[in-house]
Amino acid sequence: MSAGPGGPRRLVVLRHGETTHNAAGIWQGQLDSPLSARGEQQAAAVGPALAALRPTRVVTSDLQRARRTGESVARACGVPLHEDARLREIHAGRWQGLTNAQVTERWPQERAAVLSGEDVRRGGDGETMADVVARVAEALEEVLGAMGAGECVVVSTHGAAGRAGVGWLLGLEHRVAWRVLGGLGNCHWGELVEGRDGWRLQAWNASAGAGGAGPATPP
């Protein structure tokens, strides 16, 4: 659906606040790690910041770090919150629970491939980014199918999953999305606006500035 008389549709793809695993540099993937104290501050600030965009609902991953972040937005905006497990982070297989240093030591070739933008299966028995794109795209198609003209929806998700969804909406191949977009910081978001010829990126890695950006962290 293209922009209608009610104005263009907008989608905000939000990464969760910092977790205890993020702070420790640990690969969490689909481990259900909680927000850190900094992450709680970030989540508390992002709700009022996104209220200015007047979202009508929030759709969130069911992992607690994304859900708590999404709850802040829903609460600040007075809108409903819906869970969708397809918005979970990439499953990192046997890398989950390990630090970057441990992953690099045990899987040097696979880790180097990821750092160069190649799409390899994480941790031997985890997911590829192609797997993530397929399920996130399916979830976003349902979100978009229910949106009316002028509507704004916030999707509370994760770093790799968020980039996968944005790349899909923009029609970017994985390696191009990896190179051009880079990673979303904790509690940072991308805003997409629909035009006559599809979606365009209005903002990327925007934040409310609470708790500092923090270091780059694994998924």
C-alpha positions as CSV (number, residue, x, y, z in Angstrom):
1,M,0.0,0.0,0.0
2,S,1.5,3.4,-0.9
3,A,1.0,6.7,0.9
4,G,-2.6,7.6,1.1
5,P,-4.6,10.7,2.0
6,G,-3.9,10.1,5.7
7,G,-0.2,10.6,5.0
8,P,2.6,8.1,4.6
9,R,2.9,5.0,6.7
10,R,5.9,4.8,9.1
11,L,7.7,1.9,10.7
12,V,10.1,2.3,13.6
13,V,12.5,-0.6,14.2
14,L,13.8,-0.4,17.7
15,R,16.6,-2.4,19.3
16,H,16.2,-3.3,23.0
17,G,18.1,-1.6,25.8
18,E,21.5,-2.9,27.0
19,T,21.4,-6.3,28.7
20,T,23.7,-7.8,31.3
21,H,25.1,-10.0,28.5
22,N,25.7,-6.9,26.3
23,A,27.6,-5.2,29.1
24,A,29.8,-8.3,29.5
25,G,30.4,-8.8,25.7
26,I,28.6,-12.1,25.7
27,W,26.8,-13.6,22.7
28,Q,23.2,-14.0,23.8
29,G,21.3,-14.8,20.6
30,Q,18.0,-16.2,21.9
31,L,19.1,-16.5,25.5
32,D,16.6,-14.6,27.6
33,S,19.0,-12.2,29.3
34,P,17.5,-9.2,31.3
35,L,18.2,-5.5,30.8
36,S,21.1,-4.1,32.8
37,A,20.7,-1.0,35.0
38,R,21.8,1.1,32.0
39,G,19.3,-0.8,29.8
40,E,16.5,0.0,32.2
41,Q,17.4,3.7,31.9
42,Q,17.5,3.5,28.2
43,A,14.1,1.8,28.0
44,A,12.5,4.3,30.3
45,A,13.7,7.2,28.1
46,V,12.9,5.7,24.7
47,G,9.1,5.5,25.3
48,P,8.6,9.3,25.7
49,A,11.0,9.9,22.8
50,L,9.0,7.8,20.4
51,A,5.7,9.2,21.6
52,A,6.4,12.2,19.4
53,L,5.9,9.9,16.4
54,R,2.4,9.0,17.6
55,P,2.6,5.2,17.1
56,T,-0.7,3.3,17.2
57,R,0.7,0.0,18.5
58,V,3.9,-1.8,19.4
59,V,4.9,-5.3,18.2
60,T,7.7,-6.9,20.1
61,S,9.9,-10.0,20.2
62,D,8.8,-12.2,23.1
63,L,12.3,-12.2,24.7
64,Q,12.2,-10.1,27.8
65,R,14.8,-7.5,26.8
66,A,12.8,-6.5,23.8
67,R,9.5,-6.9,25.5
68,R,10.5,-4.6,28.4
69,T,11.7,-2.0,26.0
70,G,8.6,-2.3,23.9
71,E,6.5,-2.0,27.1
72,S,8.0,1.4,27.8
73,V,6.9,2.7,24.4
74,A,3.4,1.2,24.7
75,R,3.0,2.7,28.2
76,A,4.3,6.1,27.2
77,C,2.1,6.2,24.1
78,G,-1.0,4.5,25.6
79,V,-1.1,1.9,22.8
80,P,-1.4,-1.9,22.8
81,L,1.6,-4.3,22.8
82,H,1.6,-7.5,20.8
83,E,4.2,-10.3,20.9
84,D,5.7,-12.1,17.9
85,A,8.4,-14.8,18.4
86,R,9.4,-14.3,14.8
87,L,11.0,-11.1,15.8
88,R,13.6,-12.8,18.1
89,E,17.3,-12.3,17.7
90,I,19.4,-14.7,15.5
91,H,20.0,-18.0,17.2
92,A,23.7,-18.2,17.6
93,G,24.0,-21.9,18.3
94,R,26.9,-22.9,20.4
95,W,28.2,-19.3,20.5
96,Q,25.4,-18.4,22.9
97,G,26.7,-17.7,26.4
98,L,30.3,-17.2,25.2
99,T,32.3,-14.0,24.9
100,N,33.6,-12.7,21.7
101,A,37.1,-13.8,22.6
102,Q,35.9,-17.4,23.3
103,V,34.0,-17.5,20.0
104,T,37.1,-16.2,18.1
105,E,39.4,-18.7,19.8
106,R,37.1,-21.8,19.1
107,W,35.6,-20.8,15.7
108,P,38.2,-18.5,14.1
109,Q,37.3,-19.0,10.5
110,E,33.5,-18.7,11.1
111,R,34.0,-15.6,13.3
112,A,36.2,-14.0,10.6
113,A,33.6,-14.7,8.0
114,V,30.9,-13.0,10.1
115,L,33.1,-9.9,10.6
116,S,33.7,-9.7,6.8
117,G,29.9,-9.8,6.1
118,E,29.6,-13.4,5.0
119,D,26.4,-15.2,5.9
120,V,27.5,-18.3,7.8
121,R,25.5,-20.4,10.2
122,R,26.2,-19.2,13.8
123,G,27.7,-21.6,16.3
124,G,27.4,-24.7,14.1
125,D,23.8,-25.4,14.8
126,G,22.3,-21.8,14.9
127,E,20.7,-19.7,12.2
128,T,22.0,-17.9,9.2
129,M,21.0,-14.3,8.5
130,A,18.9,-15.7,5.6
131,D,17.0,-17.7,8.1
132,V,16.4,-14.5,10.2
133,V,15.4,-12.5,7.1
134,A,12.8,-15.1,6.2
135,R,11.0,-15.1,9.6
136,V,11.3,-11.4,10.3
137,A,10.0,-10.5,6.8
138,E,7.0,-12.8,7.4
139,A,6.2,-11.0,10.7
140,L,6.7,-7.6,9.1
141,E,4.4,-8.5,6.1
142,E,1.6,-9.1,8.6
143,V,2.3,-5.8,10.4
144,L,2.3,-3.9,7.2
145,G,-0.8,-5.7,6.0
146,A,-2.7,-4.3,9.0
147,M,-1.5,-0.7,8.8
148,G,-3.7,2.0,7.4
149,A,-2.6,5.3,5.7
150,G,-0.7,7.6,8.0
151,E,-0.2,4.9,10.7
152,C,3.0,4.4,12.6
153,V,4.0,1.1,14.3
154,V,7.0,0.5,16.5
155,V,8.7,-2.9,16.2
156,S,10.8,-3.8,19.3
157,T,13.4,-6.3,18.4
158,H,17.1,-7.0,18.4
159,G,20.3,-5.9,16.6
160,A,20.7,-8.5,13.9
161,A,17.0,-9.1,13.5
162,G,16.3,-5.4,13.2
163,R,18.9,-4.9,10.5
164,A,17.5,-8.0,8.7
165,G,14.0,-6.5,8.7
166,V,15.2,-3.0,7.6
167,G,17.3,-4.5,4.9
168,W,14.4,-6.6,3.6
169,L,12.1,-3.5,3.5
170,L,14.7,-1.5,1.6
171,G,15.4,-4.4,-0.8
172,L,19.0,-4.7,0.2
173,E,21.0,-8.0,-0.2
174,H,22.5,-9.2,3.1
175,R,26.1,-8.1,2.5
176,V,25.0,-4.7,1.3
177,A,22.8,-4.2,4.4
178,W,25.7,-5.3,6.6
179,R,28.1,-2.9,5.0
180,V,25.7,0.1,4.6
181,L,23.6,0.0,7.7
182,G,26.0,-1.5,10.2
183,G,24.6,-2.4,13.7
184,L,21.9,-0.7,15.8
185,G,23.1,0.5,19.2
186,N,21.2,-0.5,22.3
187,C,17.9,1.3,22.4
188,H,18.6,2.9,19.1
189,W,16.1,2.8,16.2
190,G,15.6,3.2,12.5
191,E,12.6,5.1,11.1
192,L,11.2,4.1,7.7
193,V,8.7,6.1,5.7
194,E,6.7,4.7,2.8
195,G,6.7,6.5,-0.5
196,R,5.2,5.9,-3.9
197,D,8.0,3.6,-4.9
198,G,8.5,1.7,-1.6
199,W,10.1,2.3,1.7
200,R,13.0,4.7,2.4
201,L,15.1,5.2,5.5
202,Q,14.3,8.4,7.3
203,A,16.7,7.9,10.2
204,W,19.1,5.2,11.4
205,N,20.7,4.7,14.9
206,A,18.6,7.5,16.4
207,S,18.3,7.4,20.2
208,A,17.0,9.3,23.2
209,G,20.6,9.6,24.5
210,A,19.9,8.0,27.8
211,G,22.7,6.0,29.5
212,G,25.2,6.6,26.8
213,A,25.6,4.6,23.6
214,G,27.9,1.9,25.1
215,P,30.4,-0.3,23.2
216,A,29.6,-2.3,20.2
217,T,28.1,-5.6,21.4
218,P,27.5,-9.1,19.9
219,P,23.9,-10.1,19.2
